Amino acid sequence: MTPDQVKGWRRELRAKLLAVRVALDRLTILQHCAAIDRHLERGFPNLARGIVAFCWPYKNEYDARFLARRLRDQGAATALPVVVAPRTPLVFREWHPGVKLARGVYDIPYPESSAEVRPDTVLLPMVGFDDAGYRLGYGGAFFDRTLAAIAVKPVVIGIAYESAHLDTIHPQPYDIPMDWVVTERGIYRRDGGRLEFLGAPPGGEPSSLSSPVCYAGELDPGYFGGSSSS
């Protein structure tokens, strides 16, 4: 396909995948998010010893806020991406409860004036991903520009639900593959230009007595301690 054809094909595919994700029932989303949390905590213990960037959840995607809270309790710092201008790389600003939030692109909250940081790891949500580890995003190319511009590249862990797994997204020269991919199924590592499924880390399977994480933030807006200007 030509670049223009790929662009149109991706637009249609993105809309289909988002429609499937938005239609997921709440219990399924909670179960997926709880499984992804387990895989990340058990498969990547170094997350608790660095700066972890994540994204505020959008349209039923994985919600990293609960994992971020536990990582901070263990000594990590957490950050959110900030769009500073169209067609420019993102910056990352530290975020923790108490940091003021404003509304940005897609009405997604971002830290208004906290310090810029360089993340060691980025937990990057994906609309889709393919067998080579390439990410289908929302079409703005913000993260591709950002990762291409960072002098010291962080470890990038793409996060999606297994239903978003594709054969190929027909990667273009500007597309940057993920280092790892985590879904509710388990962990994938990119090796030799392809994703290798490693499975769920030891202890990553829930007990038959366990229940999905309680998303208390939906009941109490102050659960995370953040404030918004909206």
C-alpha positions in Angstrom: 0.0 0.0 0.0 1.0 3.6 -0.6 1.5 5.9 2.5 -1.9 7.5 1.7 -3.6 4.1 1.5 -2.0 3.0 4.8 -3.2 6.2 6.4 -6.8 5.6 5.2 -6.7 1.9 6.2 -5.4 2.8 9.6 -8.1 5.4 10.1 -10.8 2.8 9.4 -9.1 0.1 11.6 -8.6 2.6 14.4 -12.4 3.4 14.4 -13.3 -0.3 14.5 -10.9 -1.2 17.3 -12.0 1.8 19.4 -15.7 0.8 18.8 -14.9 -2.7 20.1 -13.1 -1.3 23.2 -15.7 1.3 24.0 -18.4 -1.4 23.9 -16.6 -3.6 26.5 -18.6 -4.0 29.7 -17.2 -2.6 32.9 -16.5 -5.9 34.6 -14.4 -7.1 31.6 -12.4 -3.8 31.7 -11.8 -4.2 35.4 -10.6 -7.8 35.0 -8.3 -6.8 32.1 -6.8 -3.9 34.1 -6.3 -6.1 37.2 -4.5 -8.7 35.1 -2.3 -6.1 33.4 -1.4 -4.6 36.8 -0.3 -8.1 38.0 1.8 -8.7 34.9 3.5 -5.3 35.2 4.2 -5.6 38.9 5.6 -9.1 38.7 7.3 -8.9 35.4 8.9 -5.5 35.8 10.0 -5.1 39.4 12.4 -2.3 38.5 9.3 0.0 37.9 9.4 0.7 41.6 12.9 2.2 41.4 12.6 4.8 38.7 10.5 7.4 37.0 7.5 5.8 35.3 5.4 7.8 32.7 1.8 6.7 32.1 -1.2 8.1 30.4 -4.5 9.1 31.9 -7.1 6.5 30.8 -9.1 7.4 27.7 -12.0 5.5 26.1 -11.9 2.4 28.2 -8.2 1.8 27.8 -6.0 0.4 30.5 -6.1 2.6 33.7 -2.5 2.8 35.1 -3.4 5.1 38.0 -3.8 2.3 40.5 -0.5 0.8 39.6 1.1 4.2 39.7 -0.1 4.7 43.2 1.4 1.5 44.4 4.7 2.2 42.6 4.9 5.6 44.3 4.3 3.9 47.7 7.4 1.8 46.8 9.6 4.8 46.0 9.0 5.4 42.3 8.1 8.8 40.8 5.4 9.0 38.2 4.8 11.4 35.3 2.2 12.3 32.6 2.8 13.4 29.0 2.0 16.9 28.0 1.3 18.3 24.5 3.1 21.6 24.2 2.3 22.3 20.6 1.0 20.5 17.5 3.4 18.3 15.6 6.1 18.6 18.3 7.4 16.1 20.8 5.7 15.7 24.1 7.3 16.5 27.4 6.8 14.6 30.6 5.9 16.3 33.9 5.9 14.8 37.3 2.5 13.9 38.7 1.4 12.7 42.0 -1.7 13.5 44.1 -1.8 17.2 44.8 -0.4 18.3 41.5 -2.9 20.6 39.7 -4.3 19.2 36.5 -5.6 21.0 33.4 -7.5 19.6 30.4 -5.6 19.1 27.1 -5.9 17.3 23.8 -9.0 14.9 23.8 -9.9 16.6 27.1 -7.3 14.4 28.9 -5.8 15.8 32.1 -2.1 16.9 32.3 0.1 18.5 35.0 -0.2 22.2 34.6 3.1 23.4 36.0 5.1 20.6 37.7 8.8 19.9 36.8 9.7 18.2 33.6 11.3 14.8 34.0 13.0 12.2 31.9 11.2 8.8 32.4 13.0 5.6 32.7 9.9 3.7 31.5 6.9 4.7 29.5 3.6 2.7 29.9 2.1 3.5 26.5 -1.5 2.7 25.7 -2.2 1.3 22.2 -5.4 1.2 20.1 -3.8 -1.8 18.4 -0.5 -3.6 18.0 1.0 -6.1 15.6 3.2 -9.2 15.5 6.3 -7.0 15.0 5.6 -4.8 18.1 4.4 -1.8 16.2 1.7 0.4 17.8 -1.5 1.8 16.3 -2.2 5.0 18.2 -4.8 7.7 17.9 -3.3 9.2 14.8 -1.5 12.3 16.2 2.0 10.7 16.0 2.9 12.5 19.3 4.6 9.5 20.8 6.5 8.5 17.6 7.9 12.1 17.4 8.7 12.0 21.1 10.5 8.7 21.2 12.5 9.7 18.0 13.6 12.9 19.7 14.6 11.6 23.1 18.4 11.4 23.5 18.3 8.6 26.0 15.3 6.4 25.0 13.2 5.0 27.9 12.0 1.4 28.0 8.7 1.5 26.2 6.0 -1.0 27.3 3.0 -0.9 25.1 -0.3 -1.7 26.8 -3.5 -3.0 25.1 -6.1 -5.6 25.4 -5.5 -8.9 23.6 -8.5 -8.2 21.2 -6.3 -5.4 19.7 -3.6 -7.8 18.5 -3.2 -7.6 14.7 -1.1 -9.3 12.1 0.4 -6.0 10.9 -0.2 -2.3 11.0 1.9 -1.9 7.8 4.6 0.0 9.7 6.0 3.1 8.0 9.5 4.6 8.4 8.4 6.9 11.2 6.8 4.1 13.3 8.7 3.1 16.4 8.2 -0.4 17.8 7.6 -1.2 21.4 10.2 -2.9 23.5 7.6 -4.9 25.3 3.8 -5.4 25.1 1.6 -6.3 28.0 -2.0 -7.4 27.6 -4.4 -9.2 30.0 -3.0 -12.4 28.5 0.6 -11.8 29.6 3.9 -10.3 28.4 5.4 -10.1 25.0 9.1 -9.2 24.3 10.3 -7.8 21.0 13.1 -10.0 19.8 14.6 -10.1 16.3 11.9 -7.8 14.9 9.1 -9.9 16.2 7.0 -10.3 19.3 7.8 -13.3 21.5 5.0 -14.3 23.9 6.6 -15.0 27.3 3.3 -15.8 29.1 2.2 -14.5 32.5 5.0 -14.0 35.1 5.1 -16.4 38.1 2.3 -15.6 40.5 0.6 -13.6 37.8 -2.6 -15.6 37.8 -5.4 -14.4 40.1 -6.7 -16.6 42.9 -10.1 -18.0 42.4 -11.1 -15.9 45.5 -9.8 -12.6 44.0 -12.0 -9.9 42.6 -11.3 -7.0 40.2 -9.6 -3.9 41.7 -12.1 -1.4 43.1 -12.0 1.7 40.9 -12.7 3.9 43.9 -11.7 7.0 41.9 -14.9 6.7 40.0 -16.9 7.0 43.2 -14.7 9.6 45.0 -13.0 12.1 42.7 -10.5 12.9 45.5 -9.3 9.3 45.6 -6.1 10.1 43.8 -5.7 13.5 45.5 -5.4 15.3 42.1 -7.3 18.5 41.3 -8.4 19.7 37.9 -9.2 23.1 36.5 -12.2 21.7 34.7 
